[in-house]
Amino acid sequence: MRKKIVAGNWKMNMELAEGLKFAESIDTYFKAKPSKAEVILCTPFIHLPGVSQVVSKGKVMCGGQNCASEPAGAFTGEVSAAMIKSTGAQFVIIGHSERRSYYHEDDAILNKKTKLAISTGLKVIFCCGEVRQERESGSHLNVVRKQLEDGLFNLSPDEFSKVVIAYEPVWAIGTGLTATPEQAQEMHKYIRDLVKVRYGKDAAENLTILYGGSCKPSNAAEIFSKPDVDGGLIGGASLKKEDFCAIVEAI
C-alpha cells in the first residue's frame, strides 16, 4: 500500500515564535488523534531546527520548501540540501509553481536539485502542473509529461523511490478555483501511467501522488476519494489549524 500524505506548505508566512507555537499545536493534535496519513509541515528555513525538535517524538514530520542547486560554496543567501537535512527535516519541496514562475527555475535546475537532495538523504516532493492557458488549450497533459521527463525521469529506480509527486494545477493556486475531482483523477492516473512505462508497475503502484490547488475541508474528502489521489500539498489552508487538521482527517 502506498503512503497517504498531507503536507502543509507554509510559504513565506509566520515569524519564528508564531511558527513554533503553531507546529506544537499541530503535533499535539495528532498525538491525541493519530492520522491515517503522514503529516508534513514544510516551513520557512528559519523554522526548521525548532519545528523538527517540536515534532521529533510525534507522527508529524517537517520539510523545507526549496533547496540550492549546489552542495556548498560561495552562493550568498542559498540554503543547501545538506543544511536542511542537518536540521532534522526529512523532506524538501522542489519545483513548486512559485519557484518556476517567480524565480525562473527550469526543469534542468529542478532535476539537479532533486538529485542533490536525494543524495543527502532527503525525500523530495516534486511539483508539476499547468497554467490556465495550457489547460484551456488542451496541452496540459503534454506540459506535465515534459516536466516529469526532464525533471525526474533520469533518476535511477532507487532515487525515484525517494520521490513524492505533487500535481498542482497552477490556475487553482490561490485563485479560489479548484480542479474537479475528475480532473485531478485524470491527471494523477496519467502521471502514474507515465511512471509505469518508465519505472515499472511496482514503482507506479508505490508512488504517492498529492493534489495541490485550493484544497480545503469542504472538498478534500471528495478529491481524496479518487483512486489515484494519495493526499494533498496544502497551501493557505495549512496556516489554519482547524482547516489543516480537517483536511488531514479527510483521508
N, C-alpha and C positions, 0 to 999 in steps of 0.2 A: 504493500500500500504506500503510495507516495504521500509525502508530508503535506498537511494543511498548514498554511502560514498566513498570518495577518501582520503586516509591517506598517508601522506608523512613520511617515516622513515629516518631521517637524519643519523642514526647510529652514529659513532664517528667522526663527521665532524663539522667544523665551530667553531671558537673561539667565545667568548661571544658577542663582539661588532658586528662581522660579522653576527652572527645568528640573533640578534635582528633586524639589518637592513634588513636582508633577510625576516624575518617574517613580518615586516612592509610593505615591498613591496608586499608580497602575500596578506596581509589583504587589502591594498589599491586597489589592482587589483580587488578583489572580492566585494569590496564595490561599485566600479564603474560598475562592470559587474557581478551581482549576478549569482550564480551557481545553477543548479538543484540538485546538490549533496552537502551533508555536507562535509566540508573540515577540515581535522585534521592534525596538524603538530605535529609529535612525535619527540621530541627533546632530546638532552642530558640533564641530570638533571640540570646542571648549568643554562640552558636557560629558564627553565620552569617559574620561577617567572616573568621574564621580558617579555617573549612571551605571557603569559596569560594576562598581562597588555596591551600589544600592540594590541591583538586581542579581548579584552574584550567587545568592542562595535560593533563588526562586526559579520559576519557569520562564520568566521574561529574559530576553537577550537584547543586545544592543549592536548597532552598526553605524558606520559613517555614511555620509551622503555623497561622497566623491573621494577620489584619491589622486595623487600626482601620477604622471606618466613616466616618471623617472624614479629609481630606487633611492637616491640620495644626491646631495651636492648643492651647487650654488644656484638654487631655484627659489629665490626670495618669495615668501608668502605661501609656498606649497606645503602640503602635508602628505607624507609618503604612506604607502600601504603598510610598511613595517611599523611606522609610528602608530597608525590606527590599531594594528594588531597588538602593539605593546600596551595599549590602554585596557585590554581585556575584551575589546569588541570582537565579534565573530563574523560580522557581515559588512559589506560595503555596497552601496548603490552605485552602479556605473551606467552612464548613458541616459540619465533622466532627460526628458524633453527640454527642461530649462537649461541644462548643460549643453545640449545640442544646439539650442536656439540662441541663447544669450551669449554663450562662450564659444560657439562655433566649433564644438568638438565633433570631429567626423569619425566614421567607423574605424579607420586605421588607428587613431588615437585611443578610441574606446577598446579596441582589441588589445592594444599594448597595455592599457591599464588593467584589463581583465586578467591577462596572463600574469602580470606582475602581482596583482592582488592574490591570485590563487597560489602563486609561488611562495607567498609569505604565510599562507595558512588561513587566509580569509575565504569565506564563501561570498559569491557575487550575486547580487540581484541586478540582472541586466535588463534594461528597459528598451522597449521598442514600441513603435506606434506611428500613426499617420496624422497629418494635419487635415483640417476640414476640406480644403480644396482637393486633396488626394482621395479622401473618402468620397466626395461628391463626383469626382471624375472616374471613380471605379478602379483606381490604381492602388488602393490601399493594401491589397494582398501582395502585390509586387514590391511595394515600398518596404513592408515588414520582412519579406523574404530577403531582400538585399541587405537590410540592416543585420539580419541574423547571419547570412552567408559571410558578409565582410567583417562583422564584429565578433562572431563566435565560432564559426564552423571550421576554423583551422586549429581549434583546441583538440588535444588528444582526448580519447574517451575518458580517461581518468580525470583530466582537467575539467571536462564538461560535466562530470558528475558533481562538481562543486558549484554548479550554476543553478540559480532560480531565474526564470524569465518572468518579467512583468510586462504585460501588454497594457499600454496606456494610450488610448485614442486622444491625441493632443487636443482635439476640438472639444473634449469633455473635461478638461482640467481647469478648474476654477471658473468655469463658464456657467455652471448650473445644468448644462446638458450632460446626459449620461447615455452611453451606448445601451441599447436594449439588451436584455439577457440573451436574446437570439443573436445579436451582433457580436456580443462577447464570446458566446459559444462558438460561432462560426470561425472567429479569428483564433481562438485558443485551439480548436481542433486542427486548423490549418497549420499552426505552429507545431503542434505535436506530430502531425504527419510529416512536416519537413524534417523534424528531428529523427523520426523513424527511418526516413530514407538515408539520412547522414550517419546516424549512430546506432540504428537498430531498434527493434521492438522494445527490448527491456529498458533501454535508455529513455525512450519516449514515454513508456508507462511510468517510469520512476520520476520523470521530470515534473517539478512543481511549477505551475504557471499561474501567476497572480493577475488580477484585474485591477487597474488603477485608472480612475477617471470619475470624480464626483460620486464615489461610493458613499452611502450614508445608511443610517439604521433603517430607513423606510424601503430601501431597495436591495440591501445586502443579501438577505436570505434568498430572494429570487435569483439574483446573479450567482450566488454561491451554489445554488441547487443544480446548476448546469454541470454535466459530467466532466468537462474539461477545464472548469474553473476551480482552482485549488485554494483560493483565498484572495487577499487584496493587498495592494500597496496604497495606503490611505494618506491623503494629504491633509486638507483643512479639518476634517473630522477627527484626525488623530490628536488635535490640540484641545479637544473637549473630552474629559474623562467619560462622561455618560455615553456620548456618541461612540467613542472608540471602543469601549467595553461592549456596547450593544452590537457593534459590527463584528467583533471577535466572536461573540456568543451566537451570531447568526450562522456560524459554521456548524 
